[in-house]
Amino acid sequence: MPALLDDGARVLLFPAIPLPA
């Protein structure tokens, strides 16, 4: 799911989930 969101959306919706740089 997060992969479908923009980078900014990931930070807002999944701030606690570490994502690949």
N, CA, C and O of each residue as an XYZ file, in Angstrom:
84
protein
N       0.822     -1.217      0.000
C       0.000      0.000      0.000
C       0.855      1.267      0.000
O       0.638      2.142     -0.839
N       1.831      1.395      0.924
C       2.667      2.597      0.984
C       3.402      2.853     -0.327
O       3.687      4.000     -0.672
N       3.707      1.789     -1.052
C       4.457      1.932     -2.294
C       3.643      2.689     -3.342
O       4.191      3.226     -4.305
N       2.322      2.723     -3.137
C       1.468      3.401     -4.112
C       1.337      4.890     -3.810
O       0.831      5.665     -4.623
N       1.807      5.274     -2.613
C       1.671      6.675     -2.216
C       2.919      7.469     -2.577
O       3.999      6.906     -2.757
N       2.755      8.786     -2.680
C       3.905      9.646     -2.956
C       4.823      9.665     -1.740
O       4.400      9.313     -0.639
N       6.059     10.067     -1.928
C       7.021     10.079     -0.835
C       6.518     10.911      0.335
O       6.697     10.529      1.491
N       5.896     12.033      0.047
C       5.371     12.910      1.097
C       4.253     12.233      1.856
O       4.147     12.379      3.074
N       3.414     11.488      1.143
C       2.276     10.810      1.771
C       2.778      9.717      2.714
O       2.176      9.469      3.758
N       3.879      9.068      2.343
C       4.442      8.004      3.182
C       4.842      8.571      4.540
O       4.577      7.972      5.582
N       5.480      9.729      4.508
C       5.956     10.342      5.754
C       4.781     10.747      6.631
O       4.861     10.679      7.857
N       3.682     11.172      5.994
C       2.515     11.623      6.752
C       1.689     10.454      7.278
O       1.172     10.499      8.394
N       1.571      9.412      6.467
C       0.711      8.289      6.848
C       1.467      7.194      7.590
O       0.889      6.484      8.413
N       2.762      7.057      7.299
C       3.543      5.995      7.932
C       4.846      6.528      8.517
O       5.923      6.068      8.138
N       4.765      7.494      9.438
C       5.970      8.112      9.999
C       6.765      7.137     10.873
O       7.971      7.307     11.056
N       6.092      6.121     11.407
C       6.748      5.184     12.316
C       7.330      3.986     11.571
O       8.037      3.170     12.162
N       7.037      3.878     10.278
C       7.519      2.742      9.497
C       8.750      3.134      8.676
O       8.650      3.971      7.779
N       9.912      2.536      8.975
C      11.145      2.826      8.237
C      11.030      2.371      6.784
O      10.720      1.211      6.511
N      11.280      3.289      5.858
C      11.181      2.954      4.435
C      12.550      3.032      3.771
O      13.419      3.777      4.224
N      12.744      2.275      2.710
C      14.011      2.307      1.971
C      14.268      3.689      1.401
O      13.346      4.356      0.931
N      15.530      4.122      1.442
C      15.871      5.466      0.972
C      15.564      5.598     -0.517
O      15.784      6.659     -1.101
